[in-house]
Amino acid sequence: MESEAWQSVDVIRNNEGVPHVLQQKVAVYTSGHTEESAGYTKPTIEHRLVPLTELTKFGGD
């Protein structure tokens, strides 16, 4: 069974000093028996920068 996920790699500041998180897409492989079974990830070549504030938001008002 295969799915995709984003793995955080590093925190980088842009030219204005705002922190962003460098993320790399990974392919997630599991044995398919259960969600908790052992598996592995394989990095892909796709990356993205996400503002740190986007990853640290929570449901509270």
N, C-alpha and C positions, 0 to 999 in steps of 0.2 A: 504494500500500500504506500502511495506517495502523496505528499502534500507540500505546501510551501510555507515559509515563515521568514521573518526578518530578524537578524541577529545584530545586536549593537556591537560595534567594533571599537569606537573611540569617540571622545568628545572634542570638537574643534570649534574655535571661535572664528566668526566671520570678520570682515574688515571693520565692522562697527563694534566688535568685541562681544557680540551676542553668541552664546554657546549653542551649538548644533550637535546632534548625534549622527555620526557616520554609521550607516547600517548596510549590511550585505544580505542579499536574499540567499536563503539556503533551501535546498530540497530536503525534505524530511522523509525518511524511509522507515517504516515499521513492519513488523512481521504480520500485522493484520489480525492477530488473535485477540488482543485487547488493547485499549488505549494506553495501558501502562506497560506494555511489553517492550523489551529492549529493541532499540533501533539505532539509526545513525543519521547524521546530517552531512550533506555535501554542498560546499559553497558554490554559488553561481557567479557570473561576472557582473551581475546587476547590483548597483549601489544607489543609495539615496542619502540626502542630508535632511534631517528632521529637526526643527527647532526644539530645544530641550523642554520648553514650556508645553509643547504639544504632548510630550511623553509623561509629564509630571502632573497633568490635570487629574482631578479626582471629582467624584460625583457631588461633593458638598457645595452648597451655595454660600 
